[in-house]
Amino acid sequence: MHRKRTGRDDRHPSWSINRKTYLHSCFSCGYKGTLTDLLIDLTGSAPADLEMNLNKESFLRRVTEARAAPEEVITPELTDWVLDNRTDPVPERMLGLRWLKRPAIDQYQVRWMRDTKQWLLPLRGIDGTLIGAQYRQKGSVFTLPTGIEKSKTFFGYHQVKLYDSAVLVESPLDAVRLAGLGIPAFSPLGAWVSHEQVQIMSRLFSHVFLALDNDKAGKSAEAVVIPMLHKAGCPAIKWDYTGLKDDEGKPAKDIGDVPDDAALLGAWDRTRRWGL
């Protein structure tokens, strides 16, 4: 369905279905609806007694049992007031686990949800309006509110917009990691970059340093993003991951894996020289 709407495959799926209401949504292309709609779109028909049949399935019984459990903590609607008054500074312990620096955390307005133990990474529109956030905790990453138009802005846009060039990374926390070393960085909240985001980059920068994840998915995304940027008149220079190791001594998969500040700064120098 994503391909039908956009003309291309969704290589970084962001589709979700609510296990209670069965409403579904693709945060990437906006495709959404009911379970019945989904089945009709996929197969051409849906049984009239769909809900009754679903209730006979064992997985739905497990969901029913889960409904009897205590309700999850509900994240309040995010506003600037909530960001400032209902969230906490990121604990020093969490900064240390990810080798992040407090000035960069404050610069990007990253906060902490104490009750749910989540990172809160605010996302602002081009005009500066707070439009939502990415929430991260071990084992899960999600962006709220549902349907947020993250394809029309970047995490860190307002922190890098005055630079002549900056580093594009997948994870917003990787952008904060680089910013702590004095390296301007921003994120599309994933590897997928929209046409709107490419146009934004072409207006802002003379060139972009591309530090997508050093894995198969990241390299596949590079193969798509680089031609898009070049076509828009914004050359893309790939980040030099040579020699970067994680805390176990294995090749680093992304910027956030690297505990060594000096190694990251060295990679930045090599990447810039390559660009020159």
N, C-alpha and C positions, 0 to 999 in steps of 0.2 A: 504493500500500500504506500510505503514511503517512496518507492520507485515510481509508482503511478503519479504521485503528486509532484515529485521533484525532477524526475527523469534520471535519477541515479540511485545506486544502492546506498543504504545506510550502513556504512562500515563500522560505525561506533554507536550501536543501538542505544536509544534512550527511551524505549517504550515501556509503559507500565500499566498494569491493570489492578484496580482496587479489589481486594479479595472479599470485601463485604458488599459493595454496590455493583461490582463488575463493570463500572465505567472505566474506560481505558483512554490513554493519551500518549502520543509521541511528542516529546518535548522538543524534538529537532524540527519536524515539519508541520506540527500542529494537527495531524490526523487524530481524531478522537470520536467517541461515541459510546453506545451501549454494547453489551456482549452480543445481543441479537444482530445489531448493525454490523459488528465485526464478522460474525459468521456469514451473514449475507454477502458482505464484501469479498470474503475469502472463498466461499463455496457456492454462492448464488441462492442459498436458502437457509432458513433456521426453523427448528421445530416450534410449534405453538406452545408446547408444554416444556419449553427449555428449562425454566426455573425448577419445575417439579422434578425433572430428570436429574438436574444437577444436585438436588437435595438427596438423591439416592446414592451419590458417589461418596466414597470414604473420605476423600480430601475435603469435601464440604463439611462433613461431620466434624473434622478436626478444626475447621474454621469456626464452626458453631461453638465448639468448646472454648476456643480462644476468645470468643466474644464475651464469655462469662468471666473471663479474667479481669483483673483491675485495668481500668482504662490507662492508656499511655499518656504521658505528659504531652499536652498540646502546645505546640510552639505558637506564641502569640503573633499576630500580624506584625510584620517588621516595619517599623518607622524609625526615623532618626532618634526620636525620644526613647523608643524601646531599645535601640542599639546602645544609647548612652546610659540608660537608667535600669534596664532589666537584664543586662548581660554583664559579664565579669571580664576583667583583664585576663589574658591567657596566663595560666600558672607558669612560674619559672621552670618547674619540672618538665612541662610539655615543651617549652622552648628548647630546653637542653636535649630532649629526645630527638628533636628535628634540627638541631644546630641553627636555630633562628635567633635573631637579635631583636631586642625590645624596640629600638628606634624604628626598625623596618615594620614590625608588627603594628606599632602606633601609626606609622605613615600610611599603611594600607587599611587601617581601622579594623584589624582582625580582632575578634572577641571570642569569649568562651561561654558556653551554656553549661552552667554548673550542674543543673538537675539531670541533664541527659548526657553530660560529659562529651559535648560536641564542640568542634571548631565552628565558628560562624565567620564566613568570608563574604562581606557585603558586596553586592554588585550594583553599580550605578549606571544609569543611562548616560548618553553623550551629554545631555544637559545637566548632569549632576544629580538628578533625582534618584533616590534609593528605590530600586525596583525589585529587589529580592536578595537572596543570598544562597551560597552553597553551604550545606551543613555536612561536616565530616566527622566520623568516628571510626574506630577500628571495625572493619568489615562492611562499612556502608558509606556511600556518598550520594546525596540527593540535593536537588535544587528546588527551592520554593520561592514564590507560589507556583502552582501548576500552570503551565502555559507561558511562563516568563519568556520574554523575547531576548534571550541571551545572545542570539545570533546577530544582534544589532549594536553590541557594545563589547567591552572586554573588562575583566577584572584587572584593575590597575591602570585603566585608561587615563584617568586624571593624574596619576602619578608619573606617567611617561610622556604625556602629550606635548610637552615643551622640548623634548629631546629630538635630535636629528635622526637618531636610530635607537632601537631597543631590542631586547631579547624576548622572543615569543616562546613560552613554555606551555606544557599541557596543564599542569597542576597549579592552582593559584598559590599554594604554599611554596612551590618551587620559585615562583616570582618573588615571594617574600624572602626566600633564602638568598637569591641573587641580590636583591635590593639591600640586604644587610651587609653586603660586601661592596656596596657603591655601584652596582651594575643595574641599570634601569631594565625592568622586566615586567611583562604583563602576560595574561592568560585568557584564552577563549573558553576556559572551563572544560578542557578536553582536547583531543587531537583534531576534531572536526572543525574546520574553519569555513564560514559562510562567505558568499559573494559580497554581502554587505560589509563583513569584517575586512575582507581584502581591500575594498574601496576605502574604508577608514584608514587602513595602514598606508595605502598609497598616497592619501592626502596628508598624513602626518609625517612620514619618514622618507628620507632619501634611500634607505635600505633597511632591511630587517635581518637580525640574526636569529636563525631558526634552531631552537634547542628542544625539539620534540623528543619524546622518550627514545632511548637508544635500544629499541627492540623492534620486532617485526611490524607491529601495529604502527609504531612511530615512523618507521621508514616508509611504510605504505602511505601514511598521511603526508609525509614529505613529498613523495612523488606526485601528489595531487596539488599540494599547496604551493610548491615552488613555481610551477608553470603559471598558476593563477596570479601570483605576485608579479612575476616577470611580465606577464601580459598587461598588468595594470601599471607597469612602469616603476615597480618597487623591487629591486633585486633582493634575493634571499641568499644569505650566507649561512651555511650549515655549521652548527656548533661542533667544535673539535673535542670529541669524547676520549681521545687517545690517552691512555694511562689512568683515567679516572676510575677509582675503586670505591666500593661500598665499605661499610664498617667490618665486613668479614673478609675483605681483600679480593672480592670478586668484581668483575667489570660492572661499573655502575649502570643501572637501567635508566636512571634519570638524574636530574640535578639534585633532587632532594635526597638521593642515596649517598651523596658524597659528604663525609664528615670533615674533610680536610679543606680549610679555607684557602690555604696556599695553592693547593692543587686546582681548585676552582678558578682562582685568580690567574694561574698559569694558563689554564685552558681558555680563559677569556682573552688573554694577551695573544695566544696563538690564533684564536678565531678572528680577532680584529686585524692581525697582521695579514691573515689570509684574505680578508676583505679588502685590504688596501692593495 
